[in-house]
Amino acid sequence: MDVGNLFQGIAVIFDDEINNSTSTISKIKELIQNKNIPVAVYNEMPRQEIIPSLSNASFVILDWDYTNSELSVEGEERLSAPTELKNEQDENLIQFISELLRNVFIPVFIFTSKSVDIIKTTLRDAKLWNDDKENRIFN
């Protein structure tokens, strides 16, 4: 069976680099569209309020870092993202993924430059990843 036949709805991508045509996620978006799958894109972190609207999507692609460890300030300067902000962002992502998986039967793909082991540990700690069975989260 061709797995592509399973994807009958739209793909949804949440990534702050989606509008950068040289980014990896932009290339992934193009590959998905070349398979005639419509793609909805958001260049910001997902909000829980959107979850009911994802019920007919084929799959969701999430980035794990919406600051790229930097914050923009006036002009061209960049500052390192404080640990508290990163922790809050991670917690918001965990809450979103948890609610998404609880309310919608949908696979979630995490594409990011962050360490896979760190993400899996975070997901394990939140009871969203189980090494002994199939998961609906892929990274």
C-alpha positions in Angstrom: 0.0 0.0 0.0 1.2 3.5 -0.8 1.3 5.5 2.4 0.7 8.6 0.4 -2.9 7.3 -0.2 -3.6 7.6 3.5 -3.2 11.4 3.4 -6.5 12.7 2.1 -6.7 16.0 4.0 -4.4 19.0 4.2 -1.0 19.1 5.9 -0.5 21.8 8.5 3.0 23.2 9.2 3.9 25.3 12.2 7.4 26.7 11.8 8.9 30.2 12.1 11.1 29.6 9.1 8.4 28.5 6.7 8.6 31.7 4.7 12.4 31.4 4.2 12.7 29.8 0.8 16.1 28.4 1.6 15.0 26.7 4.9 14.6 22.9 5.1 11.0 23.2 6.2 10.2 25.3 3.0 11.7 22.4 0.9 9.6 19.9 2.9 6.5 22.0 2.2 7.3 22.0 -1.6 7.7 18.2 -1.5 4.3 17.8 0.1 2.7 20.1 -2.3 4.3 18.2 -5.2 2.3 15.2 -4.0 -0.9 17.3 -4.5 -1.4 17.6 -0.8 -2.6 21.1 0.2 -0.5 22.7 2.9 -1.6 25.3 5.5 1.3 27.1 7.1 1.7 29.2 10.3 5.0 31.0 11.1 4.2 31.0 14.8 3.8 28.6 17.7 0.5 26.7 17.6 -2.3 27.7 19.9 -4.6 25.3 21.5 -7.6 27.2 20.2 -6.9 25.9 16.7 -7.0 22.2 17.6 -10.7 21.6 16.6 -9.9 22.9 13.2 -7.2 20.3 12.7 -9.6 17.4 12.9 -9.7 17.0 9.1 -6.0 17.5 8.5 -3.8 14.5 7.4 -0.9 15.4 9.6 0.8 18.2 11.5 4.4 19.2 11.3 5.8 21.2 14.2 9.1 23.0 14.8 10.4 22.7 18.3 12.2 26.1 18.5 10.3 29.3 17.5 13.1 31.6 18.7 16.1 29.7 17.1 17.6 30.5 20.5 17.6 34.2 19.7 15.2 37.1 20.1 14.8 39.9 17.7 15.0 43.5 19.1 14.9 46.9 17.4 17.1 47.0 14.3 19.3 44.1 13.4 20.4 43.1 16.9 19.7 39.6 18.3 19.9 38.5 21.9 20.1 35.0 23.3 16.8 33.6 24.4 16.6 33.4 28.2 16.2 29.9 29.6 12.8 30.8 31.2 11.5 31.8 27.7 12.7 28.5 26.2 11.2 26.5 29.1 7.9 28.3 28.7 7.9 27.7 25.0 8.7 24.0 25.5 5.8 23.7 28.0 3.4 25.4 25.6 4.4 22.9 22.9 3.9 20.0 25.2 0.5 21.3 26.2 -0.4 21.8 22.5 0.7 18.3 21.5 -1.0 16.7 24.5 -4.3 18.4 23.7 -4.0 17.7 20.0 -3.4 14.0 20.6 -6.2 13.8 23.1 -8.7 15.5 20.9 -7.7 14.6 17.3 -6.5 11.3 15.9 -3.6 12.7 13.8 0.1 12.0 13.4 2.5 14.7 14.5 5.9 15.1 12.9 8.6 17.2 14.6 11.2 18.6 12.3 13.8 20.7 14.0 17.5 21.2 14.4 17.2 20.4 18.1 18.5 17.2 19.5 16.2 14.2 18.9 17.2 12.7 22.3 16.4 15.9 24.2 13.0 16.1 22.5 12.2 12.4 23.2 13.2 12.9 26.8 10.9 15.9 27.1 8.0 14.0 25.5 8.7 10.9 27.7 8.6 13.1 30.8 5.2 14.5 29.7 4.0 10.9 29.0 3.6 11.6 25.3 6.3 9.2 24.2 6.6 5.5 24.9 9.7 3.5 23.8 7.8 0.2 24.0 4.9 0.9 21.6 4.0 2.9 18.5 3.7 6.6 18.9 1.7 9.2 17.0 4.6 11.6 17.3 7.5 11.2 14.8 10.8 13.0 14.8 
